[in-house]
């Protein structure tokens, strides 16, 4: 619908091109690896070639004699760091990988064992490739299976590992229709266009870091704790970010290595990760094995719902891919049981990746709902509408707003769902079998305290300073529009500066919380500035600045517990060639309810980007583990397939009105919900085309062919 009835200003709700767009397309925008520093030297990480064991020796003599080589850092000579601090947002310590070069243990293949520093990146790489590291190798274990005895429940972000109500066995026994199925998703990687890069240098006792990250204040805080520094003596800046998707939200090994080397050499040190190194050092989405059991009456009303989701984590850190999070808020049932499980293996630690938990969880849940609809003889959309909850199925809390029904109705109208023949395998176009599918989507709408400063200048312009991060989402532009409306001026009168930890604390650009959190702080700062301007007759040359944070307002909102989520409905049409196994997505449509839309231009871009991720998840992405070595097969963009332009069809994204009268900002965030449910809609469309269910991603041609042979 793209309606803007909720818009009260003159800028928010209207399409605006990115304020930094010209700089990006002309090359004027500088990314972290492009900023020059006097006396800059370069570090190259050396990674372990075994999956478990100990380092017996690091032979540096030959390497230190090579041209341009300045130093080799390893566990025998590195600075001590304190990796035992607690991350407030997670209530847990960081991944122990940040305790770089602190011991001789190797917990997985690709663990950092040394850093070679040289005058040029070419010299550093050459030396790193010939550095001799000797190991004492131990047997490793990378076998991911539901049947292991060491599987255990693991607490997820903000919710317990297990939530349940009702007698599951009794409700399943009393159900007229029962579904019991297992779904799997593979290991997936962020593969941001811009590699991870950091430059560190010391100005006496002040640490300066130029980085590509999702939250400069977070990086600064964690570095200060790691190196036992006064937080005021650490400054982290990021100008532009070429994609992140969760992988640049916290300190990682290359940060620590650069800071150590810069301190040792008293020169700026830059460390850039290679694409192959990113596969073991920057996190990934864990594979999942999910079991879903559904029980319903003859009308499709759920009596029983069980969702068990297993992920893997490393032996050095506990991270959970909370696949049941969507299930806990999506549908109600008399008996409703969910649990997130994990198993510790000799692998790198997984991490947050676009729509963590909801992306793989929605595949399993929404495919299962589609299968239940088939068993019940009910239209898939109608089945979902019949199981709409009036309140949180497990929490019992009211929804701040829940416009999923409106999304499905608008999407069905625009997609032509009413003309769909429900029978599978009956539509043909030459050699192609055609099918359509749908799925629901949801993602939490969170907010966190942030601070901002707004300055009024004598020439009638304004400057906003906030430690936000624009990771490609259009955050700079969105904050410009929010500030312009709050100031009641044109967007051209507002300059927004972001990405500097010296601007004060601010929410990291993650979890679809960034713009909502930052906009809240900007609006408060503008309000305080306007009060000051009302009492000051003139503005001095240096301007008038108001600083504010949103701590009180965010705290007050959290005192009103509700289920706060964005929702959406995904639709897909596919063509399948049963002779070759080729699957082509012909069109996709997503209709979303994500609160107030700040900039329709960049909002639509985010939705389409997420849906493209879902397409790639459904058909292409899969990181395969080599059991013999304990590492990945083809850990590069040649071996890890992602959707290319030729794979992406016409994708349409739009939204419905979704007001929340209790929320002063009204923004829900939309960076991740486009990725939720998209893979399930495609998988359901493949079933509709072929009559064969595919419960394991990706839906490769060989799996289509094998299923066709068995059918």
Secondary structure, DSSP 8 states (H G I E B T S, - for coil): ----TT--SSSTTS----TTHHHHHHT-S--GGG---TT-EEEEEEE-SSSSEEEEEEE-HHHHTSTTEEEEEETTT--------EETTTTEE--GGGSTTSSSEE-STT-EEEEEEESSHHHHHHHHHH-EEEEEE--------TT-TT-EE--BTTB-SEEEES-HHHHHHH-SEEEEEEEEE-BB----SS--EEEEEEETTEEEEEE--S-HHHHHHHHHHHTT--GGGEEEE-S--S--TTTTSS--HHHHHHHHHHHHHTS-EEEE--HHHHHHHS--B--EEEEEEEEE-TT--EEEEEEEEEEEEESS------TTTTHHHHB--SEEEEEEEEEEESS------SSTTHHHHHHHHHHHHHHHHHHHT--HHHHHHHTB-SS-TTT---BS---HHHHHHHHHHHHTGGG---STT-EEETTEEEEEEEEEEEEE------EEEEEE-TTS-EEEE-----SSS-HHHHHHHHHHHHHTS-GGGEEEE--BGGG-----S-TT-HHHHHHHHHHHHHHHHHHHHHH-SS--TT-EEEEEE-HHHHHHHHTS--B-EEEEEEEEEEEEETTT--EEEEEEEEEEE-B--S-HHHHHHHHHHHHHHHHHHHHT--BEEETTTTEEES-STTTS----GGG--EEEEEE-----TT-SS-B---TTGGGSSHHHHHHHHHHHHHS----BSS--HHHHHHHHHH-
